[in-house]
Amino acid sequence: MSTIIAPSILAADFANLERDIKLIHDSKAEWVHFDVMDGLFVPNISFGFPILQAVRKHTNKFIDVHLMIVQPEKYIKEFAKQGADGISVHYEGNLHIHSLLQQIREEGVKAGLVLNPHTPISLIKDVLHLVDTLLIMSVNPGFGGQKFIPETVKRVEEAKKLCDELNPNTIIQVDGGVNVENAPLLKAAGARSLVAGSAVFKSSNPTQYIQQLLEA
């Protein structure tokens, strides 16, 4: 199966957001990664529904919403309504992961589960059957442009074994410091979706960089 590249618009130029969304739309990237931060779950604030509406107007590609917020259950219905194709929530800080994943699926969108770098992969065994996308953070969430944590490769390998056993249809995704140097290692370990923000939008040719990530 081909690799899914998901450029993160957190690193886009917000003075030229339409241009950057069209850039993703015209590229070989299949998904648009949409990071939502509330300043509570993580120490940063990003964007919400109005930006999602704007993105949805300019692409029909899969919009992959990553919620780094407290009480995500309050907002899942609205994110689905405003154009999310997939919604990912963190294992950390959410007591009722099973019902949260069910809630996402009931809205007719793909359900994602996110693990921070310190969270053991083994903890998700009992809910993996509800997970369409397993997002393994390769940095501590909250800010773009961080350095990739090398131990992530082993975590992806562990996740791949667990998914093969319990839910082979789960797409393993990696987010944080992904670039053309570590992309081959992540693919070999079992990652099928790669989120890249700064690496794409700070490159001299973002469209070409997306192609390089695919071919890496």
C-alpha positions in Angstrom: 0.0 0.0 0.0 1.2 3.5 -0.8 2.2 6.0 1.8 -0.3 8.6 2.9 1.4 12.0 3.2 -0.6 14.4 5.5 0.9 18.0 5.4 0.1 19.8 8.6 -1.3 23.3 8.0 0.0 24.3 11.4 3.1 25.2 9.5 1.3 26.9 6.6 1.4 30.7 5.9 -1.9 31.9 7.4 -1.7 35.1 5.4 -1.8 32.9 2.3 -3.8 30.0 3.6 -5.9 29.5 0.4 -2.6 29.3 -1.6 -1.2 26.7 0.7 -4.3 24.6 0.8 -4.5 24.6 -3.0 -0.8 23.6 -2.9 -1.7 20.5 -0.9 -4.7 19.8 -3.0 -2.7 19.8 -6.2 0.1 17.7 -4.7 0.4 13.9 -4.2 -0.5 14.3 -0.6 -3.8 12.5 0.2 -4.6 14.0 3.6 -4.6 17.5 5.2 -3.6 17.3 8.8 -5.4 19.8 11.0 -4.0 20.4 14.5 -6.4 21.8 17.1 -4.9 23.1 20.3 -6.7 24.9 23.2 -3.9 26.1 25.4 -5.0 23.7 28.2 -4.3 20.2 27.0 -1.1 21.5 25.4 0.6 24.9 26.0 -0.3 26.4 22.7 -3.4 27.7 20.9 -4.0 27.0 17.2 -7.3 27.3 15.4 -10.8 25.8 15.2 -14.1 25.7 13.3 -13.7 28.9 11.0 -10.4 27.7 9.7 -11.8 24.2 9.1 -14.6 25.7 7.1 -12.1 27.6 5.1 -9.9 24.6 4.4 -12.9 22.5 3.4 -13.9 25.1 0.8 -10.6 24.6 -1.0 -10.1 20.9 -1.1 -12.0 17.7 -1.2 -9.1 15.7 0.2 -9.3 13.8 3.5 -9.1 16.3 6.4 -7.5 14.7 9.3 -8.4 16.5 12.5 -6.1 16.0 15.5 -7.7 17.3 18.8 -5.2 18.4 21.4 -8.0 19.8 23.7 -9.7 19.0 27.0 -13.1 17.5 26.8 -13.1 16.6 23.1 -16.4 14.9 23.4 -18.1 18.4 23.4 -16.8 19.2 20.0 -16.7 16.0 18.0 -20.2 16.5 16.4 -19.3 20.0 15.3 -15.9 19.1 13.8 -17.6 16.3 11.8 -20.3 18.8 10.7 -17.8 21.3 9.6 -15.9 18.9 7.3 -13.6 16.6 9.2 -13.2 13.2 7.6 -11.2 11.8 10.5 -11.0 12.9 14.1 -8.1 11.8 16.4 -8.2 12.1 20.2 -5.4 11.5 22.7 -5.3 8.5 25.0 -3.8 10.8 27.7 -6.2 12.9 29.6 -9.4 11.2 28.4 -10.9 8.7 30.9 -13.5 7.2 28.6 -11.5 6.4 25.4 -13.9 3.5 24.4 -17.0 5.7 24.4 -15.0 8.6 22.8 -14.0 6.5 19.9 -17.5 5.2 19.5 -18.8 8.8 19.5 -16.5 9.7 16.6 -17.5 6.6 14.6 -21.2 7.4 15.2 -20.6 10.8 13.4 -19.6 8.9 10.3 -16.0 9.8 10.3 -12.8 7.8 10.9 -11.7 7.4 14.5 -8.1 8.1 15.5 -6.3 7.5 18.7 -3.1 9.4 19.6 -0.3 8.3 21.8 2.3 10.7 23.3 6.0 9.6 23.3 5.9 8.3 26.8 2.6 6.3 26.6 3.0 2.5 26.3 1.7 1.0 23.1 0.3 -2.0 25.1 -2.3 0.2 26.8 -4.5 0.4 23.7 -5.2 -3.3 23.2 -8.8 -3.2 24.4 -9.9 -0.4 22.2 -7.8 -1.1 19.1 -10.8 -2.6 17.3 -12.4 0.8 17.2 -9.3 2.6 15.9 -9.0 3.5 12.2 -5.8 5.6 12.6 -3.3 5.1 15.3 -1.2 8.3 15.6 2.1 7.9 17.3 3.6 11.2 18.3 7.3 11.5 17.6 7.6 14.8 19.5 5.8 16.1 22.6 2.6 17.7 21.3 2.0 21.4 21.3 4.4 23.0 18.9 5.6 22.5 15.4 9.2 22.4 14.3 10.4 20.0 17.0 13.1 17.4 16.6 12.1 13.8 15.9 12.5 11.4 18.8 14.5 8.4 17.4 12.9 5.8 19.7 9.7 6.4 17.7 10.9 3.8 15.1 10.8 1.0 17.7 7.4 2.2 18.9 6.0 2.0 15.4 7.4 -1.6 15.1 5.6 -2.5 18.3 2.4 -0.9 17.2 2.6 -2.7 13.8 2.8 -6.1 15.6 -0.2 -5.2 17.8 -2.2 -4.0 14.9 -1.4 -7.1 12.8 -2.7 -9.2 15.6 -5.8 -7.2 16.6 -6.8 -4.9 13.8 -4.8 -5.1 10.6 -6.9 -2.3 9.0 -5.6 0.3 11.4 -3.4 2.9 9.7 -0.3 3.7 11.7 0.5 7.4 11.5 3.5 9.3 12.8 3.6 13.1 13.6 6.5 15.2 14.6 9.8 16.0 13.0 9.1 13.8 10.0 11.4 14.4 7.1 13.0 12.6 4.1 15.8 11.3 6.3 13.6 9.4 8.8 10.7 8.6 6.5 12.3 5.4 5.1 12.8 4.1 8.7 9.3 4.8 9.7 7.8 3.2 6.5 10.0 0.1 7.1 8.8 -0.1 10.7 5.1 -0.1 9.6 4.0 3.5 9.4 1.6 4.1 6.5 0.7 7.8 7.1 3.3 10.5 7.7 2.4 14.0 9.0 4.9 16.7 8.0 4.5 20.4 8.6 7.7 22.4 8.9 9.6 20.1 6.6 7.1 20.6 3.8 6.2 24.3 4.1 9.7 25.5 5.0 11.2 23.7 2.0 12.1 25.6 -1.2 9.6 23.5 -3.1 6.8 22.1 -0.9 5.2 20.1 -3.8 8.5 18.5 -4.6 9.2 17.7 -1.0 5.9 15.9 -0.7 6.9 13.8 -3.7 10.3 13.1 -2.0 8.5 11.9 1.2 6.5 9.5 -0.9 9.5 8.2 -2.7 11.9 8.2 0.3 
